[in-house]
Amino acid sequence: MSAHPEKWPAGTPCWVDIMVPDLGRSQTFYRAVLGWEYTESVAEFGGYCNAMADGRVVAGLSPMMEGMGGAPTVWTTYLATDDIDATAAAVTANGGQVTAAPMQIPEMGSMAVFVDPTGASFGVWQSGSHTGFDAVDEPGTIAWNDVMSTDDGAARRFYQAVFGFTYEDLDMGGMRYAMFSVDGGERPAGGIGEGAGAGGSAWNVAFMVADVDDAVGTIAEAGGTVTDQPSDFEFGRILSAAGPDGERFQLVSPQQKGDQSTAEQAGQQTAAR
């Protein structure tokens, strides 16, 4: 899968963005690592801009909001919804919390931010003119999103109740991990598993690059850190890294062979790490 101009099925990870202390520094970093270019920052939206890969929108970046100095810098994953108010009600009814209540972004759509019962923060997006990712699963775009949880059983029940996730368990050598699918989706939409990091339960992002080994030096030169060196999996290579403000992400090389999409392959390997 590559270009995707239409809106995403409800429950699908459809967007990622990040708030950063120094927008220019982060733009320079991700331009070097992922080849991104950027739209002009929009003052009325707090300086928000879109990242572009080959002319298609793939992510968002913005300066930290006033009063948020010292807050951790993280990539936020947004799940698509057809009815943001109904989703907000379902979140609270199933043990989640509202961090940012539904708000309309004129003409573009509506957003909200929640925390699931295990502590993982995520956003939702009801599309207007902005439908989310214009492309995925190719260099410079998202390859996989998953949530690693302190209680994956509770997380599974929550996302199934709110978004209708169905699960396909994977053999991960004793660690529980499953790919989730949504109604109307063309492939597994993401992953969910046990094994939260030091910061607790969290949604994670993996971007695709042409060659993760080539990215190692680029990440360091651009001001980031490689936290797990490149390693092989059946269909390519993967590494884990942190950006200039400590934000975690992974890079995967594209599919070389086989029947699985690169996204599915990335999910299996990111779960293993």
C-alpha positions in Angstrom: 0.0 0.0 0.0 1.2 3.5 -0.7 -1.1 6.4 -1.7 -4.3 6.7 0.4 -6.1 10.0 -0.3 -9.5 8.8 1.1 -10.5 8.7 4.8 -9.4 5.8 6.9 -11.8 3.2 8.3 -12.8 3.8 11.9 -10.2 2.5 14.4 -7.3 2.6 12.0 -4.2 4.6 13.0 -4.6 7.5 10.6 -2.2 10.2 11.8 0.8 10.9 14.0 2.1 14.2 15.3 4.5 15.6 17.8 4.9 18.7 19.9 8.5 19.8 20.2 10.5 22.5 22.1 12.4 23.6 19.0 10.4 23.2 15.8 13.2 24.2 13.5 15.6 21.7 15.1 13.1 18.8 14.8 12.3 19.7 11.2 16.0 19.5 10.4 16.3 16.2 12.1 13.4 14.5 10.4 14.3 16.0 7.1 17.7 14.4 7.4 16.4 11.0 8.6 13.2 10.6 6.7 13.6 13.1 3.8 10.6 15.2 4.9 9.7 18.6 3.6 7.2 20.8 5.4 4.2 23.0 4.9 4.2 26.5 6.3 3.5 26.7 10.0 0.0 28.0 10.7 0.0 30.6 13.5 -3.7 30.2 14.3 -3.1 26.5 14.9 -0.1 27.1 17.3 2.5 26.9 14.6 1.4 23.5 13.4 2.9 22.2 10.1 2.5 19.0 8.1 5.5 16.8 7.1 5.5 15.8 3.4 7.0 12.8 1.8 7.0 13.0 -2.0 4.5 15.8 -1.8 2.0 13.9 0.4 1.2 14.6 4.0 2.4 12.0 6.4 2.8 13.5 9.9 2.4 16.7 11.9 4.8 18.8 14.0 4.2 21.8 16.2 5.9 23.9 18.9 5.2 23.1 22.5 2.1 24.9 23.8 2.6 27.6 26.4 2.9 26.2 29.8 4.0 22.8 28.6 7.8 23.3 29.1 9.4 20.2 30.5 6.6 17.9 29.3 8.0 14.7 27.6 8.3 14.8 23.9 6.4 11.9 22.3 4.8 10.9 19.0 1.0 10.7 19.4 -0.9 8.1 17.3 -4.5 9.1 16.2 -7.2 6.5 15.5 -9.8 7.3 12.9 -13.4 7.8 14.0 -16.7 8.5 12.2 -18.3 10.1 15.3 -15.9 11.7 17.7 -18.5 12.5 20.4 -19.7 8.8 20.4 -16.1 7.7 20.7 -15.5 10.0 23.6 -18.5 8.6 25.4 -17.4 5.0 24.7 -13.9 5.8 26.0 -15.2 7.0 29.4 -17.8 4.2 29.6 -15.0 1.7 29.2 -12.6 3.0 31.8 -10.6 5.5 29.7 -10.0 9.2 30.4 -10.4 12.4 28.4 -7.2 14.5 28.2 -8.4 16.9 25.5 -12.1 17.0 24.8 -13.3 16.8 21.2 -12.6 20.1 19.4 -13.2 21.1 15.8 -10.4 22.3 13.6 -12.2 24.4 11.1 -12.8 22.6 7.8 -10.0 20.1 8.5 -11.8 17.8 11.0 -12.1 17.2 14.7 -9.7 15.8 17.3 -9.5 14.6 20.9 -6.9 13.0 23.1 -7.6 10.2 25.5 -5.8 7.8 27.9 -6.7 4.1 27.9 -7.3 2.2 31.2 -3.6 1.0 31.2 -2.2 4.5 30.9 -1.4 4.7 27.1 -2.2 8.1 25.6 -3.7 8.3 22.1 -5.7 10.7 19.9 -8.7 10.3 17.6 -9.4 12.1 14.4 -12.7 12.6 12.6 -11.8 13.7 9.2 -13.0 16.7 7.2 -10.8 18.0 4.4 -7.8 16.5 6.2 -8.2 12.7 6.1 -4.9 11.7 7.8 -2.0 10.0 6.1 -1.9 10.5 2.3 0.6 7.6 2.1 1.9 4.7 4.2 4.2 1.7 3.9 6.9 3.3 1.8 10.1 5.2 2.6 9.4 8.4 4.6 6.0 7.2 5.8 4.5 5.3 8.7 5.0 1.5 8.5 3.4 0.4 11.8 1.7 1.6 15.0 1.2 -0.4 18.1 0.5 -0.1 21.8 2.6 -2.0 24.3 0.8 -2.2 27.6 1.3 -3.0 31.3 -2.0 -5.0 31.0 -2.5 -6.1 27.4 -5.7 -8.0 28.3 -7.3 -4.9 29.7 -6.1 -2.9 26.7 -7.5 -5.5 24.2 -10.9 -5.3 25.9 -10.9 -1.5 25.8 -10.0 -1.1 22.2 -12.4 -3.8 21.1 -15.2 -2.2 23.0 -14.5 1.3 21.7 -13.2 0.7 18.2 -14.3 -2.9 17.4 -10.8 -4.3 17.1 -10.5 -7.9 16.2 -7.2 -9.7 17.0 -4.9 -12.2 15.5 -2.4 -13.6 18.0 1.2 -14.0 16.9 3.8 -16.5 18.1 6.3 -14.2 19.9 8.2 -16.7 21.9 6.1 -16.5 25.0 5.3 -12.8 24.8 1.6 -11.9 24.1 1.2 -9.8 21.0 -1.6 -9.6 18.4 -2.3 -7.7 15.3 -5.6 -5.8 15.3 -7.9 -5.3 12.4 -10.9 -2.9 11.9 -14.1 -3.2 10.0 -13.5 -2.2 6.4 -9.7 -2.3 6.7 -7.5 -3.7 3.9 -4.9 -5.2 6.2 -4.1 -5.5 9.9 -4.2 -1.9 11.2 -1.6 -2.2 14.0 -0.6 -4.2 17.0 -1.2 -4.6 20.7 0.9 -6.5 23.2 2.4 -6.9 26.7 5.7 -5.3 27.7 5.5 -1.6 28.4 8.8 0.4 28.5 10.1 2.5 31.3 7.5 5.2 30.7 4.6 2.7 31.1 2.0 1.8 28.5 2.4 3.7 25.2 1.6 3.8 21.6 4.7 3.5 19.4 5.5 4.5 15.8 7.7 2.9 13.2 8.7 4.8 10.0 10.0 3.2 6.8 13.3 4.1 5.2 15.1 2.6 2.2 18.0 1.3 4.4 18.2 1.3 8.2 21.9 0.8 8.2 22.4 4.0 6.2 20.3 5.8 8.7 22.5 5.0 11.7 25.1 7.6 10.9 22.4 10.1 9.8 20.6 9.8 13.1 23.7 10.6 15.1 24.8 13.4 12.8 21.4 15.0 13.0 21.2 15.0 16.8 19.4 11.8 17.6 20.5 8.5 19.2 20.3 4.9 18.0 19.0 2.9 21.0 19.0 -0.5 19.3 21.3 -1.2 16.5 20.0 -2.5 13.2 19.0 -6.2 13.2 17.6 -8.6 10.7 14.1 -10.0 10.5 12.7 -12.2 7.8 11.9 -9.5 5.4 14.3 -6.7 6.2 16.0 -4.7 8.9 14.9 -2.6 11.9 16.4 -0.2 14.4 15.2 1.7 17.4 16.1 5.4 18.0 15.3 8.6 19.8 15.0 12.0 18.3 16.7 15.2 19.5 14.2 15.6 22.4 14.3 11.9 23.4 11.1 10.9 21.5 11.2 7.2 20.6 10.6 5.8 17.2 11.7 2.9 15.0 12.9 2.6 11.5 12.3 -0.4 9.2 13.6 -1.3 5.8 11.1 -2.1 3.1 9.8 -5.5 2.3 12.0 -7.5 0.0 10.0 -10.6 -0.6 7.1 -12.7 0.7 3.3 -12.2 0.9 3.0 -10.1 4.0 2.9 -6.4 3.8 5.8 -4.5 5.3 3.5 -3.2 7.9 2.7 -6.7 9.2 6.3 -7.6 9.1 7.3 -4.5 11.0 4.6 -5.3 13.6 6.0 -8.7 14.3 9.5 -7.4 14.7 8.7 -4.3 16.7 6.8 -6.5 19.1 9.9 -8.7 19.5 11.9 -5.6 20.5 
